[in-house]
Amino acid sequence: MNHYENQFLNIGLENFYKSGNSYSEIQPKNSGEFKSLWDAATYLFENGYLIPHSENIVSNTVDIVPNETEFRFELTEKGLSEAKAL
């Protein structure tokens, strides 16, 4: 897993420990980070690690609105298990 994939897993796991639910949000700092996070989210979704709650994870086109665009997701059991193993 790369840095951005780990970021999704770690944030989801942290929220799971705090609230019992892995639902999380990540807001990219800039367009470069958006692309890296999008690639990571797409990989994690396609491989069964997360469930998207924002269309930008599964969409081929995305409108980026500064300070508003975010990735909303929750981890699957597979994602939680991987996050715990990090």
C-alpha positions in Angstrom: 0.0 0.0 0.0 1.2 3.5 -0.7 1.0 6.6 1.5 -2.4 7.7 0.3 -3.9 4.3 0.5 -2.6 4.0 4.0 -4.1 7.4 4.8 -7.6 6.2 3.9 -7.1 3.0 5.9 -5.7 4.8 9.0 -8.4 7.5 9.0 -11.1 4.9 8.7 -9.7 2.8 11.4 -9.2 5.8 13.7 -12.9 6.7 13.3 -13.9 3.1 13.8 -12.1 3.1 17.2 -13.6 6.4 18.2 -17.2 5.8 17.1 -17.7 2.2 16.1 -18.2 3.3 12.5 -15.4 3.7 9.9 -17.3 6.4 7.9 -14.7 9.1 7.2 -14.0 12.1 5.0 -10.7 13.4 3.5 -10.4 16.8 2.0 -7.4 17.2 -0.4 -5.2 20.2 0.0 -4.7 20.8 -3.7 -5.3 19.3 -7.1 -2.1 17.2 -7.0 -3.1 15.7 -3.7 -6.7 15.2 -5.1 -5.3 13.1 -7.9 -3.2 11.0 -5.6 -6.1 10.5 -3.2 -8.5 9.7 -6.1 -6.1 7.0 -7.4 -5.8 5.5 -3.9 -9.5 5.6 -3.3 -10.2 4.0 -6.7 -7.7 1.2 -6.0 -9.1 0.6 -2.5 -12.7 0.5 -3.9 -11.9 -1.8 -6.8 -10.1 -4.2 -4.4 -12.8 -4.3 -1.8 -11.2 -2.2 1.0 -13.7 0.7 1.0 -17.3 1.6 0.2 -17.6 5.0 -1.5 -20.0 7.6 -0.1 -19.1 10.3 -2.6 -19.4 10.0 -6.3 -15.9 11.3 -7.0 -14.4 7.9 -6.0 -16.3 6.0 -8.7 -16.7 8.7 -11.4 -14.7 9.2 -14.5 -15.1 13.0 -14.3 -15.0 15.1 -11.2 -15.6 18.8 -10.5 -13.0 20.1 -8.1 -14.3 22.9 -5.9 -11.5 24.3 -3.6 -12.2 23.7 0.1 -15.4 21.8 -0.7 -14.3 18.7 -2.6 -13.8 15.7 -0.3 -13.8 11.9 -0.4 -16.4 10.3 1.8 -16.1 6.6 2.5 -16.2 3.8 5.0 -14.0 0.8 5.2 -15.2 -2.8 4.6 -14.2 -5.6 6.9 -11.3 -6.3 4.6 -10.3 -2.6 4.8 -10.5 -2.7 8.6 -8.5 -5.9 8.8 -5.8 -4.4 6.5 -5.7 -1.1 8.5 -5.2 -3.1 11.8 -2.3 -4.9 10.2 -0.4 -1.7 9.3 
